[in-house]
Amino acid sequence: QARLPFVDRKEYPLKPEDARAWSTAEVDDLLSQDLGRFERGVVRYCPAAVTRQGHFDGLASFSFNLGLGTLQRSTLRMRYNRADYAGAADEFLKFVKGGGRVLPGLVTRRNDERALFMS
């Protein structure tokens, strides 16, 4: 299936089944399913995180936002798996750019994830 260019998306008609209100339960279910994939990835790539709730939650949030491939290839993962938790925490702060520039929202998110990781 071809991808629709971003500029054309606003004019693309929704299918009748897509143009509906979602219930809170449906949204929660979709989020739970999606988040489960990232939680399993954290367990796979950083197994020790299952014993530390803050580490697990920070890594899951990071992965949810950036993808499991980014976690898999990251220095954050390498430092974490070597039990360099302070060094791993500092790695969160390297992922604050979008489109080649530092984005304030990403700075806030990474600081929050780092704080969660350190909790």
N, C-alpha and C positions, 0 to 999 in steps of 0.2 A: 504494500500500500504506500503510495507516494505521500510525502509530508506536505502539508499545506503551509506556504510561506506565512510568516507571522503577520505581515501587512494585510493579507487576505482573510485572516481568521474572523475579523469582526463581521464581515459580510457573509460568512458561511452559514447556511441555515442549519439549525439543530434538527435532529430527528425528533419526532413527537415524544419518544420515550426518554430523550435527553432533556427536553424542556419541561422539567417538573421540579417540584420542591422535594428535597430530600429530608427524611425524618432524622432526628437526632440519633436514633438507634442505628439507622443505615450508615450515617456518617461515622459514628463510633465504630461500627463493625468494619468499615473500609479502612479506617485508621489503624485499628487493631491488627488487621491482616497485613497491612503494609509495614507497620512497625515491627511485627513479628519477624519478617524477613531480615530486617536490620539487626534485631536482637540476636538472631541465629548467626549472623555474620560476625558480630562482636565476639560471640562465644567461640566461633571457629578461628578468628584471627588473633584474639587476645584472651585465651582461655582462663587466665588467672582473674579476669574481671568478674567472673561469676561469684567470687568470694568477697567482693567489695562493691557495695551498691552504688556509691558515688562514682567510682571508676566506670562501672557498667553503664550507668545512666548518661554520663558525660560522653562516653564513646558511642553509645547508641544515638544520641542527639547529633553528634558530629557526623556519623555515618548516614543518618537519615537526611541530613542537609547536603552532604558532599558525595555520598555514594560509597558503597563498600569497596570499590576499586581504589578510591583515594585512600581509604583506611589501609587497605592491603599493601599499597606501595609506599606508605608514609613512614617518615622518620619517627612520627608519633608512635606507630605500632612497634617499630624496632626498639625504641627506648622503653616502651611499656613492657614488652616481652623480656627485656633485660633487667626488669625491676628498677629502672631509672624513672621513678614516678614523677619526681620534680622536673626532670628533663622532658618527660612526656607531656606534662601539664603546660610547659612553656611552648611546646610545638603547636598547641591549639591556636596560639596567637599569630601563627604564620599564614593562616588561611583566612585572610580578611580582604582579599581583592576580588573584584568583579570587573570584567572589561578592562583589565590592566590598571585599575585605580582602587585605592582603599575606600571601602564603603562603610560609613558609620554604622549601619545596621549589622553588618558582619562583624565589626569590631565588638559591638555590644553582645551579639550572639556568642562569639568565641570566648569573650570574658565570662559570660554566664555559664557556658559549657565547662570552662576551666574551673570556675568556682564549684560547680556541681561535681566535677571530677575530683576536686580536692576535698570535698565534704566527707 
